[in-house]
Amino acid sequence: MANRILVDTNVLLDYLLTREPFYEDAKKIIHACVDGEAKGCIAAHSISNILKLRT
């Protein structure tokens, strides 16, 4: 079973917005989740916080 990790909102934002200097590290975390090396979890409030940035 893959390791379970809690992905912080800022890690998601670094990846989605290509924010330097943390983009490369965030990319590694996201790709580990996509590739099945880790099981990424996010807090429910992360979704609403990210969506607030769109408005």
C-alpha positions as a Markdown table, in Angstrom:
| # | Residue | x | y | z |
|---|---|---|---|---|
| 1 | Met | 0.0 | 0.0 | 0.0 |
| 2 | Ala | 1.2 | 3.5 | -0.9 |
| 3 | Asn | 2.1 | 5.9 | 1.9 |
| 4 | Arg | -0.7 | 8.3 | 2.7 |
| 5 | Ile | 0.3 | 12.0 | 2.8 |
| 6 | Leu | -1.6 | 15.2 | 3.6 |
| 7 | Val | -1.0 | 17.7 | 0.8 |
| 8 | Asp | -1.1 | 21.2 | 2.1 |
| 9 | Thr | -3.0 | 23.9 | 0.3 |
| 10 | Asn | 0.2 | 25.8 | -0.4 |
| 11 | Val | 1.7 | 22.8 | -2.1 |
| 12 | Leu | -1.3 | 22.6 | -4.4 |
| 13 | Leu | -1.1 | 26.3 | -5.2 |
| 14 | Asp | 2.6 | 26.1 | -5.8 |
| 15 | Tyr | 1.9 | 23.4 | -8.4 |
| 16 | Leu | -1.2 | 24.8 | -10.0 |
| 17 | Leu | 0.2 | 28.4 | -10.2 |
| 18 | Thr | 3.8 | 27.4 | -11.0 |
| 19 | Arg | 4.9 | 29.4 | -8.0 |
| 20 | Glu | 8.7 | 29.6 | -7.6 |
| 21 | Pro | 10.8 | 28.7 | -5.8 |
| 22 | Phe | 8.6 | 25.8 | -4.7 |
| 23 | Tyr | 7.2 | 24.6 | -8.0 |
| 24 | Glu | 9.7 | 21.7 | -8.5 |
| 25 | Asp | 9.2 | 20.3 | -5.0 |
| 26 | Ala | 5.4 | 20.6 | -5.4 |
| 27 | Lys | 5.6 | 18.9 | -8.8 |
| 28 | Lys | 7.4 | 15.9 | -7.2 |
| 29 | Ile | 4.7 | 15.5 | -4.6 |
| 30 | Ile | 1.9 | 15.7 | -7.1 |
| 31 | His | 3.6 | 13.3 | -9.5 |
| 32 | Ala | 4.2 | 10.8 | -6.7 |
| 33 | Cys | 0.5 | 10.8 | -6.0 |
| 34 | Val | -0.4 | 10.5 | -9.7 |
| 35 | Asp | 2.1 | 7.7 | -10.2 |
| 36 | Gly | 0.7 | 5.8 | -7.2 |
| 37 | Glu | 3.9 | 6.1 | -5.1 |
| 38 | Ala | 1.9 | 8.0 | -2.5 |
| 39 | Lys | -1.8 | 8.4 | -1.7 |
| 40 | Gly | -2.4 | 12.1 | -1.5 |
| 41 | Cys | -5.1 | 13.5 | 0.7 |
| 42 | Ile | -6.3 | 17.1 | 1.1 |
| 43 | Ala | -8.3 | 18.8 | 3.8 |
| 44 | Ala | -11.9 | 19.7 | 2.8 |
| 45 | His | -11.2 | 23.4 | 3.4 |
| 46 | Ser | -8.4 | 23.3 | 0.9 |
| 47 | Ile | -10.9 | 23.0 | -1.9 |
| 48 | Ser | -12.9 | 26.1 | -0.9 |
| 49 | Asn | -9.7 | 28.1 | -0.3 |
| 50 | Ile | -8.4 | 27.3 | -3.8 |
| 51 | Leu | -11.8 | 28.1 | -5.4 |
| 52 | Lys | -11.8 | 31.5 | -3.6 |
| 53 | Leu | -8.7 | 32.4 | -5.5 |
| 54 | Arg | -10.6 | 32.1 | -8.8 |
| 55 | Thr | -13.0 | 35.0 | -8.0 |
